Amino acid sequence: MLTCEEAFPNRVAGIVQTTVPEAAFRACVAAMEGGVGTIEVSMTVPSCLEIVRGLAASTGGTLPVGVGEVWDEDTVKKAKQAGAGFIVTPTDLPEVAEACAREDLLCVLGGLTPTEIQRASRRAELVKVYPVKSLGGPEYVRWLRGPLPEASLLVAGGVEIDQVEEYLQLGVAAVGLTEALFPPEALSRGDTALVTALARRAAAASRASWA
């Protein structure tokens, strides 16, 4: 099983969500080339597991690839067979956490409110706070650190690249970028160069947080 540090080596994850699988694959490769350390492919993407399989094969398993929007136990096993290194759920799903434990996969459970985050933290090493923008973004994370100082968080949902450094300095384990890294219009026109450029900015912001 990957540790959180192994799954998110530079603490920036690209989360791809599109209806065109070919565009998703090319965008993920472009993000990796730009320095994003982790890729999460949502199950809402057609042929999601085939994309994961292709990414895992193209990197030789050296770059962590996970599956997001997982709602059931069966998907956990299929994701592992495809080469996924971690699983992400949209909410706190104990049965998925149990399946991840059986399959020896890192599980990231979803939670938004302090109660949901605290509950999910009992079952998973990492909690995905989504959509973090809806409750105030960095300011919300700052408030969360009061009652939940030890919670290990992955923030996503409306996160901008310009906010990456701020989130990381607030102590989150990782930042997930969706449309900020994968603009829908860029994916639709196949503009992988833009995705790579955005990935470079995100990776640089991550490095700056350690300065």
C-alpha positions as CSV (number, residue, x, y, z in Angstrom):
1,M,0.0,0.0,0.0
2,L,1.2,3.5,-0.9
3,T,1.7,5.9,1.9
4,C,0.2,9.4,1.6
5,E,3.7,10.7,0.9
6,E,4.2,8.2,-1.9
7,A,0.8,8.8,-3.4
8,F,1.3,12.5,-3.5
9,P,5.0,13.0,-3.8
10,N,4.9,16.8,-4.7
11,R,1.6,17.3,-3.0
12,V,-0.2,18.3,-6.2
13,A,-2.7,16.1,-7.9
14,G,-4.4,16.6,-11.3
15,I,-8.0,15.4,-11.2
16,V,-9.4,14.9,-14.7
17,Q,-13.1,15.0,-15.4
18,T,-14.2,14.9,-19.0
19,T,-16.6,13.0,-21.2
20,V,-13.9,12.3,-23.9
21,P,-11.5,9.5,-22.8
22,E,-8.9,10.2,-25.5
23,A,-8.7,13.9,-24.4
24,A,-8.4,12.7,-20.7
25,F,-5.5,10.5,-21.4
26,R,-3.6,13.1,-23.4
27,A,-4.2,15.7,-20.8
28,C,-3.0,13.5,-18.0
29,V,0.2,12.8,-19.9
30,A,0.7,16.5,-20.5
31,A,0.2,17.2,-16.8
32,M,2.7,14.6,-15.8
33,E,5.2,16.1,-18.3
34,G,4.7,19.5,-16.6
35,G,5.6,18.1,-13.2
36,V,2.3,17.3,-11.5
37,G,3.2,14.4,-9.3
38,T,-0.1,12.5,-9.1
39,I,-3.1,11.9,-11.3
40,E,-6.7,11.0,-10.3
41,V,-9.0,9.8,-13.0
42,S,-12.7,10.1,-12.1
43,M,-15.0,7.1,-12.7
44,T,-17.3,9.6,-14.5
45,V,-14.8,9.6,-17.3
46,P,-15.7,7.0,-20.0
47,S,-13.2,4.2,-20.1
48,C,-11.7,5.4,-16.8
49,L,-10.0,2.2,-15.9
50,E,-8.5,1.8,-19.4
51,I,-7.0,5.3,-19.0
52,V,-5.6,4.3,-15.6
53,R,-4.2,1.1,-17.2
54,G,-2.6,3.2,-20.0
55,L,-1.1,5.8,-17.6
56,A,0.3,3.1,-15.3
57,A,1.9,1.3,-18.3
58,S,3.3,4.5,-19.8
59,T,5.0,5.5,-16.6
60,G,6.1,2.0,-15.6
61,G,4.2,2.5,-12.4
62,T,6.6,5.3,-11.2
63,L,3.9,8.0,-11.1
64,P,0.9,7.5,-8.7
65,V,-2.4,7.1,-10.5
66,G,-5.7,6.8,-8.6
67,V,-9.3,6.4,-9.3
68,G,-11.8,9.0,-8.1
69,E,-15.6,9.0,-7.6
70,V,-15.6,5.4,-6.4
71,W,-18.9,4.4,-4.8
72,D,-18.7,0.6,-4.5
73,E,-16.5,-2.3,-3.5
74,D,-16.4,-3.9,-6.9
75,T,-14.8,-0.8,-8.4
76,V,-11.9,-1.0,-5.9
77,K,-10.9,-4.4,-7.1
78,K,-11.2,-3.4,-10.7
79,A,-9.2,-0.3,-10.1
80,K,-6.3,-2.2,-8.5
81,Q,-6.3,-4.6,-11.5
82,A,-6.0,-1.6,-13.8
83,G,-2.9,-0.4,-11.9
84,A,-4.4,2.2,-9.5
85,G,-2.4,3.1,-6.5
86,F,-5.2,4.7,-4.5
87,I,-8.9,5.2,-4.4
88,V,-10.9,8.4,-3.7
89,T,-14.6,8.5,-2.7
90,P,-17.0,11.4,-2.9
91,T,-18.3,10.8,0.6
92,D,-17.5,8.7,3.7
93,L,-18.1,5.2,2.5
94,P,-17.1,2.6,5.1
95,E,-17.6,-0.4,2.7
96,V,-15.2,1.2,0.2
97,A,-12.6,1.8,2.9
98,E,-12.9,-1.9,3.9
99,A,-12.5,-3.0,0.3
100,C,-9.4,-0.9,0.0
101,A,-7.9,-2.5,3.1
102,R,-8.5,-5.9,1.7
103,E,-6.9,-4.9,-1.6
104,D,-4.0,-3.1,0.1
105,L,-4.9,0.2,-1.5
106,L,-4.6,3.7,0.0
107,C,-8.1,5.0,0.6
108,V,-9.0,8.7,0.5
109,L,-12.5,9.2,1.9
110,G,-14.6,12.3,1.1
111,G,-15.8,14.7,3.7
112,L,-16.7,18.4,3.9
113,T,-18.0,19.4,7.3
114,P,-15.9,19.0,10.5
115,T,-18.1,16.1,11.6
116,E,-17.8,14.3,8.2
117,I,-14.0,14.9,8.2
118,Q,-13.6,13.6,11.7
119,R,-15.6,10.5,11.0
120,A,-13.8,9.8,7.7
121,S,-10.4,10.2,9.5
122,R,-11.2,7.2,11.6
123,R,-11.3,5.0,8.6
124,A,-8.8,6.6,6.2
125,E,-5.4,8.1,6.4
126,L,-6.4,11.0,4.1
127,V,-9.7,12.9,3.7
128,K,-10.7,14.7,0.5
129,V,-12.4,18.0,1.4
130,Y,-14.6,18.6,-1.6
131,P,-15.8,21.1,-2.8
132,V,-13.6,23.2,-0.6
133,K,-14.4,26.4,-2.5
134,S,-18.0,26.2,-1.5
135,L,-17.1,26.8,2.2
136,G,-14.5,29.5,1.7
137,G,-11.4,27.8,0.3
138,P,-8.2,28.5,2.3
139,E,-10.1,30.4,5.0
140,Y,-12.2,27.3,5.6
141,V,-9.1,25.2,6.0
142,R,-7.7,27.7,8.4
143,W,-10.8,27.4,10.6
144,L,-10.7,23.6,10.3
145,R,-7.3,23.5,11.9
146,G,-8.8,24.6,15.1
147,P,-11.0,21.6,15.9
148,L,-9.1,19.2,13.6
149,P,-5.3,20.1,13.9
150,E,-4.1,16.6,13.1
151,A,-6.5,15.7,10.2
152,S,-4.7,14.8,7.0
153,L,-6.5,16.6,4.1
154,L,-6.6,16.6,0.4
155,V,-8.4,19.8,-0.8
156,A,-10.1,20.0,-4.1
157,G,-13.1,21.6,-5.8
158,G,-12.6,25.1,-7.1
159,V,-8.9,25.3,-6.2
160,E,-6.9,27.7,-8.3
161,I,-3.2,27.3,-9.1
162,D,-2.5,30.6,-7.4
163,Q,-3.9,29.1,-4.2
164,V,-1.7,26.0,-4.2
165,E,1.1,27.5,-2.1
166,E,-1.3,29.0,0.4
167,Y,-3.1,25.7,0.9
168,L,0.1,23.8,1.4
169,Q,1.4,26.4,3.9
170,L,-1.8,25.8,5.8
171,G,-0.7,22.2,6.3
172,V,-2.9,20.2,3.9
173,A,-1.3,17.0,2.7
174,A,-2.1,17.6,-1.0
175,V,-4.0,19.9,-3.3
176,G,-6.2,18.6,-6.1
177,L,-6.6,20.6,-9.3
178,T,-9.5,20.1,-11.6
179,E,-10.5,22.7,-14.2
180,A,-7.6,25.0,-13.1
181,L,-5.3,22.3,-14.5
182,F,-7.6,20.8,-17.1
183,P,-9.6,23.7,-18.6
184,P,-12.6,22.1,-20.5
185,E,-12.0,24.3,-23.5
186,A,-8.3,23.2,-23.6
187,L,-9.3,19.6,-23.5
188,S,-11.9,20.0,-26.2
189,R,-9.4,21.5,-28.6
190,G,-6.6,19.2,-27.6
191,D,-4.4,21.9,-26.2
192,T,-1.9,19.8,-24.3
193,A,0.7,22.5,-24.4
194,L,-1.5,24.7,-22.2
195,V,-2.0,21.8,-19.7
196,T,1.7,21.3,-19.5
197,A,2.3,25.0,-18.9
198,L,-0.4,25.0,-16.1
199,A,1.2,21.9,-14.6
200,R,4.6,23.6,-14.5
201,R,3.0,26.5,-12.6
202,A,1.4,24.2,-10.1
203,A,4.6,22.2,-9.5
204,A,6.5,25.5,-9.0
205,A,3.9,26.6,-6.5
206,S,4.4,23.4,-4.6
207,R,8.1,23.8,-4.5
208,A,7.7,27.4,-3.3
209,S,5.7,26.2,-0.3
210,W,8.8,24.4,1.0
211,A,11.1,27.5,0.6
